Structure formats: C-alpha cells, structure tokens
Amino acid sequence: MANALAAKNNLALSLFSGAGGMDVGVDSAGFRTICAVELDPHGAETLRRNANGKRVLQVDIRSLDIEQTGELLGIPAGGLALLHGGPPCQPFSQIGKREGTDDPRGGLAFQMVRFASALRPIAIIMEQVPQFLNHEVADILSDKLSRLGYELHMAILNAVNYHVPQNRKRAIIVGVPQGTRYTFPTRTHVWDMTVGDVLKDLPPAAAPPDPPAVANHVDITPPRDRERISYVLEGEWLSKSKAPPEIVQRLTPKDSTKFRRLDRGKPSLTLRCGETPYHPVENRYLTPREAARIQGFPDSHIFTGPIRRRTGIVPNLDQHRQVANAVPPPLARAVAQSVRTSLCL
C-alpha cells in the first residue's frame, strides 16, 4: 500500500541539498521534492528562496531523528518514491586531501543508508566525484544498501553529454529494488551547447549598488584582478599569457585550469569552488548568474548570500560556491527520468 502511494505521488526527499541543483532536475523529471536538508546557512536560504512549498531543514543531518522527520513530513515508511542527495565530496576529491573516511565528512555518505533504512524509498540517487567509485566507501555503501534490498548501479557521467555547456564528470549512484532492470540515460551527443550559447543574451553585468537586470548577474571584480585578466586571451590561461613576471608570479604552464578565460565556442571547464573562470571577452570574473547558466540553472532560480571577492574570503557558501557545488539540473533530470522509466513511475 505504501509503495503504491509513493509511486502515485512521486514524493522525494533531498539530503545535502546545497543550492538545490539536484532538486531542480529531479522535480523537472516529474518527482516532487517536499523537503530539503542543508546545513550551510546561505545554501539553506537559497533553498527557501526557491522553495515553492518545499520544507527546508537547516540542520546537521546526523542530529535528525528520521522517524520524527517522517511524521513531520507525513511520510510513512515505504511512502517515499525517491531519496536523493550529494554528500560532501571533499574527502574524495582529486583536488582535496582525499582522506576518505579519515575526514569526518567522509562518513556522511552513510546518512543516505540511515534514511533509506527508515523511510524505504522506492529508489535512491546519489551524486559524488568520480574518485568516490575507487574508494572503499563505495563498496561499503553498496553492501549496506544491498542488505536493505537495493541493487546499486554506478557510472561516471559527463554533464556535457546532457545539454550542459560544461565538461563536468560526476559519479552517479542509483539504487533500485533488487531484480529491477535499470539503465543509465544514454548520451545523445558529444556536446551541443557552448559557453557563448548560454551567455549571449544576458545584459551587461551590474556593479553595486546598481540592481541587476537579471538576478545574481552582479560583477564585483577588483581593479587589480581586472588588470591581470586583461593579459589572458580567450580560451587561454594566465601562465600561458605574456603578462609580466609580477603578474604571473609562481604559476607554471601546467597551471592550465587556474586563472583561465573561457572560450565562447566551447563548453566550459569544470566549475570549482575555489576558482571562478574569467568571462570570455570582458576583463572580469563570471557573475554568479553566468556560472549558473553554465550549470544549467534557470534564471528563475535565485541565489542568496554574499558574492565572494576574489581577493578575500567569505565564510560558508557564497553565491559562486553554491553554484560550483551544485549538481547540474539537466544531468539530474536525465538520471531521474531514467529512474522513472525503469520503475514505471
């Protein structure tokens, strides 16, 4: 009875929700995410800003009593169609320390198991960095979910193959009932969108205190950074430029992803939390809205919180980091649609 109700209503619960990229994609595939759990205050505020009736819980997920949460949301065990989320990837990331379970955040992936055990969703979708699949945590996760009756399917998908103008490879883990035939979404092309395609119709970026014509399309690039950017040609990077030594400093030609200007005729390189690419032709960084378009967010999705000045540090997730951390909505939509197809939801 509960599973029939879950299949009928297609209710979903989002964990480690960030700014809501996976929520946007999953919901556009026909699910209805009724609650998102996110600890970061700026990420949680962004979720509230775009909630449309969705409940947002700003809390450390480890402190949640799942049965009480289910009662609060009106979800009985077996009444959830989909559990989805992207636990922190830093413990497994190639650019991080890769400490895995030695990093306290590494064990957060098992919160997906805890919620699955209590709520018994029909299916599970989890996103991680590709390196996660080579870590013992992936094997342990598979074993734990297998004991709950789920069969896990793991693959590395590139968002560029799913209508996203960005080369962004991510590990996607899908859990379906054992014995269910599941196939990951087939890529329909090598790539079909470029940075120029998604940026070309944006108006000029606003400089504070002027309000932007499009939400989050705000530029606060410091003057010193504009000078540095001016030496970089479209599609190239600072260490390859003819900038004077005091500008290049200790960079080497191998630093090809740092201080890079995007190319209008190609997809973007992977957006990252610590680095914001240069605009293809203007001497500035991408605005949060431009980055969001490259991730595949609709302009109606508003990001809240500070915009990080490149020469300073903002605690928690500023707008650029929220965007860079997100799952590209079109990729999430393709995976969620494949799950619905396999389960006839």
N, C-alpha and C positions, 0 to 999 in steps of 0.2 A: 504493500500500500504506500509506504513512504517513498520508495523508489519511483513508483508510478507518479506520485505527486511531484517529486523532484524533476522527473522528465517532462511533466506537463508545464511546470512553472519556470524551468531552466534557471533556478536561483544559483548565484555564485557568491563565493566569499573570497576576498582578496587579502593576502598576507604580505608584509614587506612591500607595501604598495607604492612607496616613493611618491612621485608626482602623478601617478595614475596612467602611465602608458599602456600597461597590460590591461587595465580596467577598460580603457577606451576601445582597444582592439577586441577584447572578449565580448564586450557589450554590443559592438557593431556586428558581431557574428551571430547575435541572437540570444545570448545569455543576459542575465540581469544581475549585476553585482550589487548586492544590497548592503554590504558592509566592507570597509577597507581598514586595515590595521597598519599604522605607520607611527614610528616613534619620533622622527625628526619634526620639530615644530613647524618649519617652513614647508616641508613636504605635506604635513597634515593640513596646514592652512590652504595649500593649493588644492588638495583633495576636497576640502569643504567648499572652496570657491566654485568647484565644478561638480558638486555632489548630485544635484538633481534628485534629491530624496534619499540618496545613499547615506547610511550612517558612517561616520568616521571616528575611529577609536585611536586617539593619540596615546599610546601606552607601550611599555616594553612587553612584547608578546609573551615572554616567559612568565609574566605575572598574571596572565589571563586564565581564569577558570573557564574551561571550554563549555562545560555543561551550563553554567550560568550565562555565558555568552550566547549559546544556542537558544536558551529560554528567552533572553533579552531580544533576540532577533526573530524569535518564533520559528526556529529551525529545529525539528526533531531529528534524532539520529536517522540517517537514510533519507532525509528530506532535502539534501543539497545536491544539485546537479554537478557543480564544478568547484573545486578548491584550486586557487591559482596564486602564484607569487614568485618573487625573485629574491631569495635570501641574500644577504651581503656577499659580494663576490671577492672582496679584497683578500681574504685568506687564500684564495686560489688563483688570483690574477697574475698574469705574466709580468705586469709592471709593479706588482706588490712584492711583499716578502715571501709569499707563498708558504705560510706557516700552517695552513690547513686547520686541523683540529687543535693545534697548539695556540692558535689565535682564538680567543673567546667567541668571536663571531662565527668561527667555522662550524660550531655545533648548532647554529641556528637553523641549518637546513633540516634538522630533525624535528623542528617545530611543525613542519609540514606533515610528518608522520603522526605527531601527537594529535593534531587537528583531524587528520584523516581517520585515526583510530576512534575518536569520539563522535565525529559527525558522519562518517561513512559516505562521503560524496560519491557520485557515480564515476567521476573522472577527476584527474589531477593534472595540472600543467605547471611546470616549474622551469624557470629560466636561470642560466648560470653562464659563466665564462667557459670557453672551450676546455681549458685546463682542468676543470672540475671532473670531466669524464675520466681522466687519468689518475684521479686521486682515490684513495681507499674509501673516502666518504661516499662516493657514488656507489660503490659495491655494497656498503653497509646500508645505505638508503634503499637500494633495490631489494636487499634481503628483508628488511623490516616491512616494506610495503607489500612484498610477496606474501608475507605471513598474514597480512590483512586481506589478501585476496586480490591484489592488484598485480598486473603484469606491466613492467616498465619498458618503455621504448625510448631510446636515447639517440640523438643525432645532433650534428653541428649544422646549423642553417645560417646562411648569409642573408641579411635583410635586403641586400641589393637585388636579390632574386625575387623579391615580393613587393615590388613597387615602392621601394625606399631608395632615395638618391644617396646612399651611403654604404660603403663596404664595412659591414659590421657582422662579424661571425659570433654566434652565440650557441651555447649548448641548450637544447630544448629537451626536457624530460617529460614524457606523457605517461600517465598511469591510467589504465583502463581495466575493467573486470577481466580476470583470467579467462582465457578462451575467446576473448573478443579479437577479431581481426582489425588491426589498426595500421594505417599507412600515413606517413608524414606528407604534408602538402607538396605536390610536385612543383618544382620551379618552372615558371612559364617562359623564362627568358634569361639571358645572361645579365643584362640590366637595361632598363627602359626609361630611366629618369636621371637627369643631371642636376647639379647644383644650380646652374643657370635656369633650368625649368621652374624650380620652386621659388627662386628669389626674384625673378624678372618683373613681377607685377607689384612688388612691395614699394610703397612710397619712401621718401628719404627717412632715415632714422632720426628720431627726435633726440635732442640734447636737453637734459634737465635745466630749468624747470618746465620746459615746454612739454605738453602732453603728447603722446604718440598717436598717430592716426590709426595704427593697428596695435593692439595690446602687446606689451612687452618688447616693442620694437624701439628700444632705447639704447643709445650709444654713450658710454662714459669713458672711452679710451683716453688715457692720459697723454698729454702732449709729447712726452719723451718716447712713449711707445709708438706714437704716430710716425715719429722720425725713423725709428727702427723699421717699422713696417714698410716705409717708403722705398727701402732698398730691395725689397723682395718682389720678384716678378711673379705673374700669375702662374699658379701650379708649382712654384718652387719654394724653397725654404731659406732661412736666414744664413745658415752655414754655407750655402751654395751661392750666396749673393756677393756683390762687390762692395759690401759695407766695410767701413774701416775697422781695424782690429778692436778698437774700444767699444764698438757696437757688437761685433761677433763674439768677443771675449773668448771663453774656453770651448765654444761649440766646435765640433768636428763635422766633416761631410757625412758621417754616419748618423748625425742627429737630424734625420730627414723628416721626422714627424713633429719636431719642436719648431715653433715659430714658423708655421707653414701657411702659405696663401693658397686658398682653394682655387680650383680650375672650373670655370663655368661650363666647360664642355664634358666634364666627367662627374661621376659620383664623388662624394666627399670621402676622405679617410675617416676612420672611426672617431667619433666624438668621445672625448675623455674628460674626466672630472678636473684634472689638473692643468689642462691645456685647452685654450679656445682658439680655433684657427682664425686666420686673417680673412677679411672679406676679399672676394676675387679681384676687385678693381679699386676699391676705396681703401684709404690708409687708416684702417681701424679693425677692431675685432668684430666677429659676428655678434649681432644682437641676440638676446635670448629667443626672440621670435624667429629669426633666421635659423638658428640652431634647431628650434622646434619644428620648423618646416622640413629641415633636413632629416629629422627623426620621423616625420610623418604625422605629427600632431595637427589637428585642425586649428584654425585661428581662433575658434570659439573656446579653446581650452586655455584658460588664463593661469599664468604662474604668478605666485605671490612671493614676498620676501625680498631681500636685498639683491642688488646686482653687484657682483664682486669686481672691484677694481683690480686690474691685473697686477698692480704693484703692492697690493695689500691682501689681507686675509679676512674673510667673513666666516664666523663660526657657523656650524650646521650647514644645511644645503641651500646655497644661494641659487638664483634662478638658472644660471648656466650649469651648475652641478646637478640640479634637478633634471634638466633636460638631458644632460650627458649620461646620467644614471638610468634613464628610462628604457623600457622595452619599446622599440618602435611599434606603434599601434598597428600598422598594416601587417607586420610579421605576426603579432599576437592574434590578429583577426584570422589570418590564414591558418594558423595552428588550431585555433578554437573552432573554425569551420570544419577542419578535418576531423576533429573530435566529434562534433555533432553528426557528421556524415557516418562515421564508423559506428556510433551508438544509436543512430536513427532518432536523434533528439529533435 
